[in-house]
Amino acid sequence: MREMGQKIGRLLGGLGVDPALWADGSMPSVTPLTGEEVGRVRVADAAVIDERLERATAAFRSWRHVPPPRRGELVRLWGEELRAAKDDLAQLVTIEAGKIASEGAGEVQEMIDICDFAVGLSRQLYGLTIATERPGHRMMEQWHPLGVVGVISAFNFPVAVWAWNAALALVCGNSVVWKPSEKTPLTALAVQAIFDRAVARFGDAPEGLAQLLIGGREVGEALVDDPRVALVSATGSTRMGRAVAPRIAARFARAILELGGNNGAIVAPSADLDLALRGIAFGAMGTAGQRCTTTRRLFVHDSIYEGFVGRLKAAYASVAVGNPLEGEVLVGPLIDRAAFEAMEAALSAARAAGGVVFGGERVCEGASYYVKPALVEMPSQTGPVLEETFAPILYVMRYDDLDAAIGQHNAVGAGLSSAIFTRDLTEAERFLAASGSDCGIANVNLGTSGAEIGGAFGGEKETGGGRESGSDAWRAYMRRATNTINYSDALPLAQGVSFEI
Ligand code: NAD
């Protein structure tokens, strides 16, 4: 306990976080590595929420006038600060979210990458010039800053999701207010301190441009309902999305919803099976099955089923599970007891539905929850297979007809990420076609998890439909104005309408 607390203290101190913010508050932060409390943060009450939203509104009103490339300069400095802080912040991610070292570092790298992307974007926030039917007229689009962007994030990407949103929102001319997961408040404090250093170097950013609101669901609800928040970008479970979507819609605000996944992969007879094995092992067991893009369902062709699933079981049996601070492990802990109980319940339900479970045992006692990843051979896609359980469970099923397998693949509520392993061009193209995978992400010969920031990230159906990060996702953070300018001395009406007075 003492040792972990000291380590946290050193890391937070080194990153410039005021001890008053994390040492004597009312909300505990618990490390899943050991189950110990490592901090106590202060929760934002109604007065603090109101004051920060007021400041965010004022910051937006000033920041929207700053030329976008100058806004990009702040994000460039932020990226520099993140590079300097990468190792320490990655360790905090490991301690608070339980990720292995390379995944913690990878998450901070994603923040750096999106900063680089946003700096380039700050000179590319362009609209179209559109041909008009009226002589002496010009029609064009402008993209204007939107307002205060509220970000609600999940525990499993405690720093990257915030950066995906904030880097774009800031170059687009918005201010940002962030409600991180109540399970990872210390990393959020560290991220804010790093950002504040960039602001100090920048010199003339408005006060309150990016702020933090620590707390539980009720703080998220305050952001969702507040008319000062123009866009709510909410990442978390589909249950959370169902609660927030109607409330945001009721006040006609914008939403980006990044919700749960139930991601499937197909292994076809022609697949490179070594490559498929690695892709599926990382997708299903990586981050202890706690990624929105984790591979949860696997369809293996009958002709290769026995051999391939046998190799997969061998990989499951040999994977190193344990405390990422204490050795070379590939699978760290579940976030908490509730996650473990949900895994147990899903495995029981799978057994009751005829599933044969391999692995899945808890590997230690006490207040932390380390489990062996579970591979479950299912006779059909039923019961718990249809839902996301946020734990390392891979349901494996046979198929003999690709179209039927794609049909099964699509027959779940979520629509985030998907993959096919095949060297047959026609199979790959069928999977990617309009009648193929119905997910926001569809891959060929790589797994379902580990997206790059350059593409738009998000999914369909119960995953919420939002897109973040690369491609043209920036448009969600701006409002479009269509402008028509008449430079003639006549007033021709559109569609040939006549209105002479
Ligand atoms: P969660 O839904 O329990 O919480 C996510 C966030 O929403 C937290 O900050 C929480 O305080 C807040 N929240 C919960 N209910 C709320 C409400 N009614 N109003 C306002 N805020 C509310 O999710 P979690 O356990 O932290 O994360 C795991 C889930 O997140 C999984 O379902 C995973 O698939 C999903 N996820 C999705 C993506 C994506 O990009 N699609 C990324 C990461 C995680």
Boltz pocket constraint, residues with backbone or C-beta under 6 A from the ligand:
constraints:
  - pocket:
      binder: B
      contacts: [[A, 152], [A, 153], [A, 154], [A, 155], [A, 156], [A, 157], [A, 179], [A, 180], [A, 181], [A, 182], [A, 215], [A, 216], [A, 217], [A, 219], [A, 220], [A, 221], [A, 224], [A, 235], [A, 236], [A, 237], [A, 238], [A, 239], [A, 240], [A, 243], [A, 244], [A, 257], [A, 258], [A, 259], [A, 260], [A, 261], [A, 291], [A, 292], [A, 293], [A, 388], [A, 390], [A, 416], [A, 458], [A, 459], [A, 463]]
      max_distance: 6.0
